[in-house]
């Protein structure tokens, strides 16, 4: 009897040890996979010297940092005179069907080039990026070819683009080093347009769209560039800083959260900005600027300013007064998770519900209602904007989807508050106007 007990005890002990080992390996694997997304670099933008790097040449997913190249080619077309800031950008059915974040322009509609630029920089609008790509390249595929060719002539040798907006594609890859080069190229090659990247918000119709770059206005000398996020990429950020005669471009890829990514970037700026040189030859480009090969131009940049859209644009809408802005379905920031193949991410979760090609909102938001109808949630937001235009002038309306008891509900929220006090004060002002409200941290 004793031998039977000992045998069973040994068997249970062995199973426990094996189970513990499996759990430990799974945990270690998760940490290892999550860490493989991280990469960072700091480059002295005056000399090209690398001040810091970590996995800087490892392949990563660019997410919405892709739009930096879309804007580079847009600026190139502006500089050459092929297009102007007022040129209409038509939205095809494909462009209009892109998932959030987006402007929400319907197929057959149009906005100006300048509106599209602001939309990419602030809202990181996927539909506007696709529309720009189709206009400049004739098709997304052709435009992606030119994006890749341009990347290589800038010295971004490990970068491949497959679309104009950064939505998941398993073959769309880059490196922290390559993105830093692109950031420097935007500054060096198009100083007349680079100021767009410092835009913190812009007015689109009745709505003020606020940007995702939280370092603008918070860290002295930061003047842009771009944020990005997908499940597979993690939280990405490219940042340009000019201060005290020094200049750097820094990149952080694969952050676990938008806050940790911003904190890492702030620390990189604090530590390495003093090490940047005040001297540099203004006549030398750090980012190569070879001429585009004629063949590449012929393939990807047709003579016509725009492709034939699925429907003829009725009119250009620079900043519509009557068109409702498509509100973004957003959810709280997800917990850190292991890196996934993009194809797996699409198959398992579809497009990331947080903010597919841009950072999820951070800071504080205020909620004024919750309903089982997204249309009704949007109507509530619109009504509140009209009833309290001063209080909500700088706030960004959005809907946040959540599930309860198998049913889908939509929270009507305004984001863009930098502190708890700011959000509470806004709620207090709304309550005086008989609008129910409470503050939530994103």
C-alpha positions as CSV (number, residue, x, y, z in Angstrom):
1,X,0.0,0.0,0.0
2,X,2.8,2.4,0.9
3,X,4.6,1.6,-2.4
4,X,1.4,2.5,-4.3
5,X,1.1,5.8,-2.5
6,X,4.7,6.6,-3.1
7,X,4.3,5.8,-6.8
8,X,1.2,8.0,-7.2
9,X,2.9,10.8,-5.3
10,X,5.9,10.6,-7.5
11,X,3.7,10.6,-10.6
12,X,1.8,13.7,-9.4
13,X,5.1,15.4,-8.5
14,X,6.5,14.7,-12.0
15,X,3.3,16.1,-13.6
16,X,3.5,19.2,-11.5
17,X,7.2,19.7,-12.4
18,X,6.4,19.2,-16.1
19,X,3.4,21.6,-15.9
20,X,5.5,24.2,-14.1
21,X,8.2,23.9,-16.7
22,X,5.7,24.3,-19.5
23,X,4.2,27.4,-17.9
24,X,7.6,28.9,-17.3
25,X,8.6,28.2,-20.9
26,X,5.4,29.8,-22.2
27,X,6.0,32.9,-20.0
28,X,9.6,33.1,-21.2
29,X,8.5,32.7,-24.8
30,X,6.0,35.5,-24.5
31,X,8.6,37.8,-23.0
32,X,11.1,36.8,-25.7
33,X,8.6,37.3,-28.5
34,X,7.5,40.7,-27.1
35,X,11.1,41.9,-26.8
36,X,11.8,40.9,-30.4
37,X,9.6,43.8,-31.6
38,X,11.7,46.4,-29.9
39,X,14.3,48.5,-31.7
40,X,15.6,52.0,-31.3
41,X,18.1,54.4,-32.7
42,X,19.3,58.0,-32.3
43,X,21.1,59.8,-35.1
44,X,22.8,63.2,-35.1
45,X,20.9,64.9,-37.9
46,X,23.8,67.3,-38.6
47,X,26.6,64.7,-38.9
48,X,24.8,61.4,-39.5
49,X,26.6,59.8,-36.6
50,X,24.7,57.2,-34.7
51,X,24.5,58.2,-31.0
52,X,22.6,55.1,-29.8
53,X,21.2,52.0,-31.3
54,X,19.4,48.8,-30.3
55,X,18.4,46.2,-32.9
56,X,18.5,49.1,-35.3
57,X,19.0,47.0,-38.4
58,X,16.5,44.2,-37.4
59,X,13.4,43.9,-39.6
60,X,10.2,45.3,-38.0
61,X,6.7,46.3,-39.2
62,X,6.4,50.1,-39.8
63,X,2.6,50.4,-39.1
64,X,1.7,54.1,-39.7
65,X,5.3,55.2,-40.0
66,X,4.6,54.0,-43.6
67,X,2.8,57.3,-44.1
68,X,6.1,59.1,-43.8
69,X,7.0,57.8,-47.2
70,X,3.6,58.5,-48.6
71,X,4.1,62.1,-47.5
72,X,7.7,62.2,-48.8
73,X,6.3,61.3,-52.3
74,X,3.5,63.8,-51.9
75,X,6.0,66.6,-51.1
76,X,8.1,65.5,-54.0
77,X,5.1,65.9,-56.3
78,X,4.4,69.3,-54.8
79,X,7.9,70.4,-55.3
80,X,8.0,69.3,-58.9
81,X,4.7,71.1,-59.7
82,X,2.9,67.9,-60.6
83,X,0.3,68.7,-58.0
84,X,-0.6,71.7,-55.8
85,X,-2.0,72.0,-52.3
86,X,-5.5,72.6,-53.8
87,X,-5.4,69.6,-56.2
88,X,-8.4,67.3,-55.5
89,X,-7.6,63.9,-54.1
90,X,-10.4,61.5,-55.3
91,X,-11.5,58.7,-53.0
92,X,-12.1,55.4,-54.8
93,X,-14.2,52.6,-53.4
94,X,-11.0,50.9,-52.2
95,X,-9.8,54.1,-50.5
96,X,-13.2,54.8,-48.8
97,X,-13.4,51.2,-47.6
98,X,-10.1,51.3,-45.6
99,X,-10.6,50.6,-41.8
100,X,-10.2,53.2,-39.1
101,X,-8.6,55.5,-38.3
102,X,-10.0,57.5,-41.3
103,X,-11.6,60.7,-42.4
104,X,-14.7,58.9,-43.6
105,X,-14.9,60.4,-47.1
106,X,-17.3,58.4,-49.3
107,X,-16.4,56.8,-52.6
108,X,-16.6,59.4,-55.3
109,X,-15.8,62.2,-52.8
110,X,-12.6,64.2,-52.6
111,X,-10.5,66.4,-50.4
112,X,-7.6,68.7,-51.3
113,X,-4.0,67.6,-51.1
114,X,-3.4,69.8,-48.1
115,X,-6.4,68.4,-46.2
116,X,-5.1,64.9,-47.0
117,X,-1.6,65.9,-45.6
118,X,-3.1,67.1,-42.4
119,X,-5.3,64.0,-42.1
120,X,-2.2,61.7,-42.4
121,X,-0.2,63.7,-39.9
122,X,-2.9,64.1,-37.2
123,X,-5.5,61.4,-37.5
124,X,-3.2,59.0,-39.4
125,X,-6.1,58.5,-41.8
126,X,-5.8,55.3,-43.8
127,X,-8.4,56.3,-46.4
128,X,-6.6,59.5,-47.2
129,X,-3.3,57.7,-47.5
130,X,-4.7,55.2,-49.9
131,X,-6.3,58.0,-51.9
132,X,-3.0,59.9,-52.1
133,X,-1.3,56.7,-53.2
134,X,-3.8,56.0,-56.0
135,X,-3.6,59.6,-57.2
136,X,0.2,59.7,-57.4
137,X,0.8,56.1,-58.5
138,X,-2.3,55.1,-60.4
139,X,-2.9,52.2,-58.1
140,X,-1.8,51.1,-54.6
141,X,0.5,48.4,-56.1
142,X,2.3,50.9,-58.4
143,X,2.6,53.4,-55.7
144,X,4.1,50.8,-53.3
145,X,6.7,50.0,-55.9
146,X,7.7,53.6,-56.1
147,X,7.7,53.9,-52.3
148,X,10.2,51.0,-52.1
149,X,12.3,52.3,-55.0
150,X,12.4,55.7,-53.3
151,X,13.3,54.1,-49.9
152,X,16.3,52.4,-51.5
153,X,17.6,55.5,-53.2
154,X,17.5,57.2,-49.8
155,X,19.6,54.5,-48.4
156,X,16.8,52.6,-46.7
157,X,18.1,49.3,-48.1
158,X,16.1,46.9,-45.8
159,X,12.7,48.5,-46.4
160,X,9.9,47.1,-48.5
161,X,6.5,48.8,-48.9
162,X,3.3,47.2,-50.0
163,X,0.7,49.9,-49.3
164,X,0.5,53.6,-48.6
165,X,-1.0,53.5,-45.1
166,X,0.8,50.9,-43.0
167,X,-2.1,48.5,-42.6
168,X,-1.0,44.9,-41.9
169,X,1.0,43.2,-44.7
170,X,3.4,40.4,-43.9
171,X,5.9,41.7,-46.5
172,X,5.9,45.4,-45.5
173,X,9.0,45.7,-43.3
174,X,11.6,48.3,-42.3
175,X,14.2,49.0,-39.7
176,X,14.7,51.6,-37.0
177,X,17.8,52.8,-39.0
178,X,15.8,53.1,-42.2
179,X,13.0,55.0,-40.6
180,X,15.5,57.5,-39.0
181,X,17.0,58.0,-42.5
182,X,13.5,58.8,-43.8
183,X,12.9,61.2,-41.0
184,X,16.1,63.0,-41.8
185,X,15.3,63.0,-45.6
186,X,11.9,64.7,-44.9
187,X,13.7,67.4,-43.0
188,X,16.6,67.9,-45.5
189,X,14.8,67.5,-48.8
190,X,11.6,69.3,-48.1
191,X,12.2,72.1,-45.5
192,X,9.3,74.1,-47.0
193,X,6.8,71.3,-46.2
194,X,8.4,69.8,-43.1
195,X,6.5,72.2,-40.8
196,X,3.3,70.1,-41.4
197,X,4.7,67.5,-39.0
198,X,4.5,70.0,-36.1
199,X,0.7,70.1,-36.6
200,X,-1.1,69.2,-33.3
201,X,-4.6,69.5,-34.6
202,X,-6.6,70.9,-37.6
203,X,-10.2,71.8,-38.3
204,X,-12.1,69.5,-40.6
205,X,-15.6,70.8,-41.1
206,X,-17.2,71.1,-37.6
207,X,-14.6,68.9,-36.1
208,X,-11.2,69.6,-34.7
209,X,-8.9,66.6,-35.2
210,X,-6.2,66.2,-32.7
211,X,-2.9,64.4,-33.4
212,X,-1.4,61.3,-31.7
213,X,2.1,62.7,-31.2
214,X,2.0,63.5,-27.4
215,X,5.6,64.7,-27.3
216,X,4.8,67.8,-29.4
217,X,4.5,70.8,-27.1
218,X,5.7,68.7,-24.1
219,X,9.4,68.3,-24.8
220,X,11.4,71.4,-25.8
221,X,12.5,71.2,-29.4
222,X,10.3,68.4,-30.7
223,X,9.0,69.3,-34.1
224,X,7.4,66.1,-35.4
225,X,7.4,63.4,-37.0
226,X,5.0,60.3,-36.8
227,X,3.4,57.6,-34.6
228,X,2.3,54.1,-35.5
229,X,0.6,51.1,-34.1
230,X,-0.6,47.6,-35.0
231,X,-0.8,44.5,-32.9
232,X,2.1,43.0,-34.7
233,X,4.3,46.1,-34.7
234,X,3.7,47.4,-31.2
235,X,3.9,51.1,-30.6
236,X,6.2,53.0,-32.9
237,X,7.4,56.6,-32.9
238,X,9.8,58.6,-35.0
239,X,10.8,62.0,-33.5
240,X,12.7,65.0,-34.7
241,X,14.3,67.4,-32.2
242,X,16.1,70.7,-32.7
243,X,17.5,72.5,-29.7
244,X,20.4,74.7,-28.7
245,X,22.0,74.4,-32.1
246,X,21.8,70.6,-32.0
247,X,19.5,68.3,-34.0
248,X,18.6,64.6,-33.8
249,X,16.2,62.1,-35.2
250,X,15.2,59.2,-33.0
251,X,13.1,56.1,-33.6
252,X,11.5,53.7,-31.1
253,X,9.8,50.6,-32.5
254,X,7.8,47.9,-30.8
255,X,6.8,49.7,-27.6
256,X,4.6,47.7,-25.3
257,X,2.3,50.7,-24.7
258,X,2.1,54.2,-26.1
259,X,3.1,55.6,-22.7
260,X,6.2,53.4,-22.3
261,X,7.2,54.2,-25.9
262,X,6.8,57.9,-25.2
263,X,8.7,57.6,-22.0
264,X,11.6,55.7,-23.7
265,X,11.7,58.4,-26.4
266,X,11.8,61.2,-23.8
267,X,14.7,59.4,-22.1
268,X,16.6,59.0,-25.4
269,X,16.2,62.7,-26.1
270,X,17.3,63.7,-22.6
271,X,20.4,61.5,-22.7
272,X,21.6,61.9,-26.2
273,X,20.6,65.4,-27.3
274,X,23.5,66.9,-25.4
275,X,25.9,64.5,-27.3
276,X,24.8,65.8,-30.7
277,X,27.1,68.2,-32.5
278,X,26.4,71.8,-33.1
279,X,28.5,71.6,-36.2
280,X,27.7,70.1,-39.6
281,X,28.1,70.8,-43.3
282,X,24.8,72.3,-44.4
283,X,25.7,71.4,-48.0
284,X,25.9,67.7,-47.4
285,X,22.8,65.5,-47.4
286,X,22.8,62.8,-44.7
287,X,19.9,61.0,-46.5
288,X,20.9,60.3,-50.1
289,X,19.0,62.1,-52.8
290,X,19.8,60.3,-56.0
291,X,17.5,61.0,-58.9
292,X,14.6,58.6,-59.4
293,X,15.3,56.0,-62.1
294,X,13.3,56.9,-65.2
295,X,11.8,53.3,-65.3
296,X,10.5,53.7,-61.8
297,X,8.8,57.0,-62.6
298,X,7.2,55.5,-65.7
299,X,5.8,52.6,-63.7
300,X,4.6,54.4,-60.6
301,X,4.1,58.0,-61.3
302,X,1.9,58.4,-64.4
303,X,1.5,61.8,-66.2
304,X,-2.2,62.1,-65.2
305,X,-2.6,63.7,-61.8
306,X,-5.3,61.3,-60.7
307,X,-6.7,57.9,-61.7
308,X,-10.3,57.6,-62.8
309,X,-12.3,57.0,-59.6
310,X,-15.1,54.5,-59.3
311,X,-17.5,57.5,-59.1
312,X,-16.9,61.0,-60.4
313,X,-16.1,63.4,-57.5
314,X,-19.1,65.7,-57.0
315,X,-16.9,68.4,-55.6
316,X,-13.8,69.1,-53.6
317,X,-14.3,69.3,-49.9
318,X,-11.3,71.2,-48.3
319,X,-13.1,71.5,-44.9
320,X,-16.7,70.5,-45.3
321,X,-19.3,72.3,-43.1
322,X,-22.0,69.7,-43.6
323,X,-20.2,66.4,-44.0
324,X,-20.1,64.4,-40.8
325,X,-16.7,63.1,-39.8
326,X,-16.4,59.4,-39.6
327,X,-16.0,58.6,-35.9
328,X,-13.4,56.1,-35.0
329,X,-14.4,52.9,-33.2
330,X,-11.8,52.8,-30.4
331,X,-11.2,50.7,-27.3
332,X,-8.9,51.0,-24.3
333,X,-5.2,50.3,-24.9
334,X,-4.6,46.5,-25.1
335,X,-2.3,44.7,-22.8
336,X,1.2,43.9,-24.1
337,X,1.1,40.7,-26.1
338,X,3.7,38.6,-28.0
339,X,4.5,39.7,-31.5
340,X,2.4,38.0,-34.2
341,X,2.9,37.4,-37.9
342,X,0.8,40.0,-39.5
343,X,-1.1,37.3,-41.4
344,X,-1.9,35.6,-38.1
345,X,-3.1,38.9,-36.6
346,X,-5.4,39.5,-39.5
347,X,-6.8,35.9,-39.4
348,X,-7.3,35.9,-35.6
349,X,-8.5,39.5,-35.0
350,X,-9.0,41.2,-38.3
351,X,-7.8,44.7,-38.3
352,X,-6.7,45.9,-34.9
353,X,-9.8,47.4,-33.3
354,X,-7.8,50.0,-31.3
355,X,-6.3,52.1,-34.0
356,X,-5.0,50.0,-36.8
357,X,-2.3,52.2,-38.2
358,X,-1.9,54.8,-35.5
359,X,-1.4,54.9,-31.8
360,X,-4.3,54.2,-29.5
361,X,-5.6,57.2,-27.7
362,X,-3.8,58.0,-24.4
363,X,-4.4,60.5,-21.6
364,X,-8.0,61.2,-20.4
365,X,-11.4,61.1,-22.1
366,X,-14.9,61.9,-21.1
367,X,-17.9,59.7,-21.7
368,X,-21.3,61.2,-22.2
369,X,-23.4,58.2,-23.2
370,X,-23.5,54.5,-24.1
371,X,-25.9,52.9,-26.6
372,X,-26.5,49.8,-28.6
373,X,-26.4,51.9,-31.8
374,X,-23.3,53.4,-33.3
375,X,-25.4,55.8,-35.3
376,X,-27.1,57.0,-32.1
377,X,-23.7,57.3,-30.3
378,X,-22.5,59.5,-33.1
379,X,-25.6,61.6,-33.0
380,X,-25.1,62.1,-29.2
381,X,-21.6,63.3,-29.9
382,X,-22.7,65.6,-32.6
383,X,-25.4,67.1,-30.4
384,X,-23.0,67.6,-27.5
385,X,-20.5,69.4,-29.9
386,X,-23.2,71.8,-30.9
387,X,-24.5,72.3,-27.4
388,X,-21.1,73.0,-25.9
389,X,-18.8,74.1,-28.7
390,X,-16.5,76.1,-26.5
391,X,-16.0,73.3,-23.9
392,X,-15.4,70.7,-26.6
393,X,-13.5,72.8,-29.1
394,X,-10.2,70.9,-28.8
395,X,-11.7,67.5,-28.0
396,X,-11.8,64.6,-30.4
397,X,-15.1,62.7,-30.7
398,X,-15.0,58.9,-31.0
399,X,-17.0,55.8,-30.3
400,X,-15.6,52.9,-28.2
401,X,-17.0,49.4,-28.9
402,X,-17.5,46.9,-26.1
403,X,-19.3,43.6,-25.6
404,X,-21.6,42.7,-22.7
405,X,-23.7,39.6,-22.4
406,X,-23.2,38.8,-26.1
407,X,-24.4,42.2,-27.2
408,X,-22.4,45.1,-28.7
409,X,-22.6,48.6,-27.3
410,X,-21.0,51.9,-28.2
411,X,-19.6,54.4,-25.8
412,X,-19.8,58.0,-26.9
413,X,-16.6,59.7,-25.8
414,X,-14.4,62.8,-26.4
415,X,-10.7,62.3,-26.1
416,X,-7.6,64.6,-26.1
417,X,-7.5,65.6,-22.5
418,X,-4.0,65.6,-21.1
419,X,-4.8,65.3,-17.4
420,X,-7.5,64.1,-15.0
421,X,-8.1,67.7,-13.9
422,X,-8.7,68.8,-17.5
423,X,-11.2,66.0,-18.1
424,X,-13.0,66.6,-14.8
425,X,-13.3,70.3,-15.5
426,X,-14.8,69.6,-19.0
427,X,-17.3,67.3,-17.4
428,X,-18.2,69.9,-14.8
429,X,-18.8,72.4,-17.6
430,X,-20.9,69.9,-19.6
431,X,-23.0,69.0,-16.6
432,X,-23.9,72.7,-16.2
433,X,-25.4,72.3,-19.7
434,X,-27.3,69.3,-18.6
435,X,-25.0,66.8,-20.4
436,X,-24.2,63.8,-18.3
437,X,-20.5,63.0,-18.2
438,X,-17.7,61.3,-16.4
439,X,-13.9,61.1,-16.9
440,X,-12.0,58.0,-17.8
441,X,-8.3,57.3,-18.3
442,X,-7.5,55.8,-21.7
